[in-house]
Structure formats: C-alpha cells, structure tokens
Amino acid sequence: MQGYATRPLLVLVSYGAGTNSTAMLVEMVRRGETVNAITFADTGGERPETYAYVVMFSAWLQERGYPAIETVKKGGIVETLEENCHRMKMLPSVVYGFKSCSLKFKAQPQEKFANNWPPAKDAWKRGEKVVKCLGFDADEPHRAKFDEDKKYKWRYPLLEYDMGRAECVEAIKSAGLPLPGKSACFFCPNSKPREILALPRYLQDRAVAMERNANLTVMAGLGRSWKWEDLLRADRAQLKMFECNTEMPCECIDGA
Ligand code: SF4
C-alpha cells in the first residue's frame, strides 16, 4: 500500500505468573519488543507467593517502561473459584475432566478485559487484529494451536525464540529475577502430593473444607480417587511418630 505507514498491531500478553510467561516477558523486554497490555487472571485462589511475584514483576516491568500487569477477575456473581465451589457444593471442574474452571476464571476474564480495552475496540473498529502472546515454550509446540481468528493474531514468542523450559529458567535468572514457582490454585486437583504437603497449613485446611463441603458422588475427593484430607492426615500422623519429647534433658549447649 504505497504512501501509507503501516500501523503496528496492538500487542496483548496473557501472563500466567509461571516460569514460561515470565520468561516470555523477560525476553520480550530484553529484545525491546512492544507490549501494550499484560493481563493476569486471578481466580482468587492463587498461592500467596504468586500474588507477591505478580506485584514484584509488575514493578520490574514498569521500571523498564512496560505496562503494569493488569489483574483481571471473573465478572458476574462476584465470587472466587473457591467460593463458587462452596456455593455449588462441588470441586473445581478439572477434577471431573472438564476445563470450565480455567475457562470461567482464567480465559473469560482476560477476554472480557480485551473486549472493554479501548485501544483494542478501536483497532477492531478499524478492521485490525490484536496480537495475543501466549507463553507456550519450544518443548511444547503442540499447544500452539491457534494462528488467527476474527479478532486476534496469536503469537508464541517462546517458540519464535526457540526457548524451551531450560532456556526460560535461564532467562529469568539472567535478568536477576527469582523463579516464580508454580502458578495454580492452591486447591487445584492437578497438584502433586508433594505440592499439597508443601502448602501452608491454613491453605491445606481451606482445601479440605472445600472437599468436605462437596457432594462427592463421582470422585472421592480433590485427588480424584483419594481425598486430600486423607493424605494430610497420614502425613501429620507420620510426623507425630517422629516428634521428640522436648522435656527430655539434654547435655548439648547452644546446639553444639
Ligand atoms: S489452576 Fe486448577 S483449579 Fe485453578 S482454574 Fe486452573 S485447572 Fe482449575
């Protein structure tokens, strides 16, 4: 199109607060790529360290001239996923083999943000698309299923940069940032036993309260064929076996 300057497309980054999407943004910053907005969908049940990481990383991005991370939440009935599970007397849908918990509490709030984001609305009015960046890495190219639809051009920067998991970890460390750890609801049925046992006691108790409240007919509990409560009880009982009698006199001085 002679005589016309090409307007750069808006770039929207979907940030999941895990290793991949953190590395994606770190690398985009390092390469001086344009980012117009960054969204993080909060289910209300993220781990405390994830919330802290989002605040820290948002400040890091802003110091480099990038947008702050926009935290978005499910609209409609104002309740978290945890509250929703209590009200419905259910467990997160992923336990039953469905994805509606992540669709309703992760994907839809981000979509709603974009639908109400004035620059995106203007771009769509002009007939342009918005570039949406997702952090699938070079070790999982099969997850990069979308190319474009009516509104978006999907982009997978980590695939373009040929960054697998190891390179993602390295990129975060090289930027002087701590690794973010796993980003998922603390009660996620996909959690591994060691992750459940590593949760702080008050979150374990909240997950067990959700499990106890649910009408469990198909599944035994948050572990699908087993209850988190049983895992935690067994772990605590085992620990009790190793509790020492602190009243016992000891000859040690200053722990020497
Ligand atoms: S982290 Fe687990 S429980 Fe939370 S929305 Fe995703 S799949 Fe559902």
Boltz pocket constraint, residues with backbone or C-beta under 6 A from the ligand:
constraints:
  - pocket:
      binder: B
      contacts: [[A, 43], [A, 92], [A, 93], [A, 94], [A, 101], [A, 102], [A, 105], [A, 106], [A, 183], [A, 184], [A, 185], [A, 187], [A, 188], [A, 189], [A, 190]]
      max_distance: 6.0
